Amino acid sequence: MADRPAVASRRDPDIKTALIHHKGDDLNGEGLALWLASFSELIAVVAIEEPKSRLWKRIRREWRRSGPYRFLDVLAFRLYYRARLAATDRAWEAATLDRLRAAFPAPSPPALLLTQSPNSAEVEAFLRDRAPDLVIARCKSLLSKRIFTIPRHGTFVMHPGICPDYRNAHGCFWALAEGDDANVGMTLLRINEGIDTGPVFGHYRCEFDSLRDSHILIQNKVVIDNLESLRSKLIEIDEGVASPVNTTGRPTREWGQPWMSAYLRWRKRARTRRRAL
């Protein structure tokens, strides 16, 4: 990424936007709020503060989905990531947030709602009252139809993976684990009732080091490196001139949580490629 992200060339107050993110995720909260406010009227922010019970539900669901052996594989990678990779990623995120603060002026504070669930009745009332033209959702939770259909142009996600090839969780990780480096990237799509099956409005990629960068860093970097292109696409969507990408014939698959065994396979392949250069 350049030292400073490009500042939007124009601000269109006719575009009213809202942002949904997890409380404590400052890069996707404050950072993207600054960016959205640079070219639109950011009128609402929903910050999710999930109760601990939600984490246990995810753990039980993963256990049922994966089985005991694969669950241990998932857990091993989580522990490895926290011990070996997370500190580097947090430093990158902090430095990137500082660059966003320098590049984009602080907006007038938008209306803020703190909630335990983005699908709560209070979130629905909050968004209906403010009537955004489009919403950017940067959250792990699947949104209910009564939430994602509120904006005039719909609710959009910056999915960490190329869709429909890498749907559901951690698409960048699984593309790397599969040796599919050409499809390491991000998809701008409009939410529908499926899991990452909505209309695709763009595929985006970035430069990365497959031997050094974690999948978390890559999936954040691909958003930050493409802010100018994303801004242009969102304006086109608001103006009604953006057409979905034709993804007919592409492979499609839902992926899950990263495995330690898959991570080791990814890094072994990356080392082999590096030695061959």
QUIWO-V607082 format. One record per backbone hydrogen bond with DSSP energy under -0.5 kcal/mol. CO is the residue of the C=O (numbers start at 1). NH is the residue of the N-H. If there is no record, write none. Layout:
# QUIWO-V607082
co:CO nh:NH
co:CO nh:NH
This chain:
# QUIWO-V607082
co:11 nh:13
co:12 nh:15
co:14 nh:16
co:15 nh:17
co:15 nh:41
co:16 nh:133
co:16 nh:134
co:17 nh:43
co:17 nh:44
co:18 nh:136
co:19 nh:46
co:20 nh:138
co:21 nh:48
co:22 nh:25
co:24 nh:26
co:25 nh:29
co:26 nh:31
co:27 nh:32
co:29 nh:33
co:30 nh:34
co:31 nh:35
co:32 nh:36
co:33 nh:37
co:34 nh:38
co:35 nh:38
co:35 nh:39
co:36 nh:39
co:36 nh:40
co:39 nh:12
co:40 nh:42
co:41 nh:17
co:41 nh:43
co:43 nh:111
co:44 nh:19
co:45 nh:47
co:45 nh:113
co:46 nh:21
co:46 nh:48
co:47 nh:49
co:47 nh:115
co:48 nh:23
co:48 nh:50
co:51 nh:54
co:51 nh:55
co:52 nh:56
co:53 nh:57
co:54 nh:58
co:55 nh:59
co:56 nh:60
co:57 nh:61
co:58 nh:62
co:59 nh:63
co:60 nh:64
co:61 nh:65
co:62 nh:66
co:63 nh:67
co:66 nh:70
co:67 nh:71
co:68 nh:72
co:69 nh:73
co:70 nh:74
co:71 nh:75
co:72 nh:76
co:73 nh:77
co:73 nh:260
co:74 nh:78
co:75 nh:79
co:76 nh:80
co:77 nh:81
co:78 nh:82
co:79 nh:83
co:80 nh:84
co:80 nh:85
co:81 nh:85
co:81 nh:86
co:85 nh:89
co:86 nh:90
co:87 nh:91
co:88 nh:92
co:89 nh:93
co:90 nh:94
co:91 nh:95
co:92 nh:96
co:93 nh:97
co:94 nh:98
co:95 nh:99
co:96 nh:100
co:97 nh:101
co:98 nh:102
co:99 nh:103
co:100 nh:104
co:111 nh:45
co:113 nh:47
co:115 nh:49
co:117 nh:120
co:120 nh:124
co:121 nh:125
co:122 nh:126
co:123 nh:127
co:124 nh:128
co:125 nh:129
co:126 nh:130
co:127 nh:131
co:132 nh:152
co:133 nh:153
co:134 nh:18
co:135 nh:137
co:135 nh:156
co:136 nh:20
co:136 nh:138
co:137 nh:158
co:138 nh:22
co:144 nh:147
co:144 nh:148
co:145 nh:149
co:147 nh:150
co:154 nh:135
co:155 nh:191
co:156 nh:137
co:157 nh:159
co:157 nh:189
co:159 nh:161
co:159 nh:187
co:160 nh:171
co:160 nh:172
co:161 nh:163
co:162 nh:166
co:164 nh:167
co:164 nh:253
co:167 nh:255
co:170 nh:174
co:171 nh:175
co:172 nh:176
co:173 nh:177
co:174 nh:178
co:175 nh:180
co:176 nh:179
co:179 nh:181
co:180 nh:183
co:181 nh:184
co:183 nh:162
co:183 nh:185
co:186 nh:204
co:187 nh:159
co:187 nh:189
co:188 nh:201
co:188 nh:202
co:189 nh:157
co:194 nh:196
co:199 nh:190
co:200 nh:245
co:202 nh:188
co:204 nh:186
co:208 nh:210
co:209 nh:212
co:209 nh:213
co:214 nh:218
co:215 nh:219
co:216 nh:220
co:217 nh:221
co:218 nh:222
co:220 nh:224
co:221 nh:225
co:223 nh:226
co:224 nh:227
co:226 nh:230
co:227 nh:231
co:228 nh:232
co:229 nh:233
co:230 nh:234
co:231 nh:235
co:232 nh:236
co:233 nh:237
co:234 nh:238
co:235 nh:239
co:236 nh:240
co:236 nh:241
co:236 nh:242
co:237 nh:240
co:245 nh:247
co:247 nh:250
co:253 nh:167
co:255 nh:169
co:259 nh:263
co:260 nh:264
co:261 nh:265
co:262 nh:266
co:263 nh:267
co:264 nh:268
co:265 nh:269
co:266 nh:270
co:267 nh:271
co:268 nh:272
co:269 nh:273
co:270 nh:274
co:271 nh:275
co:272 nh:276
co:273 nh:277
co:274 nh:277
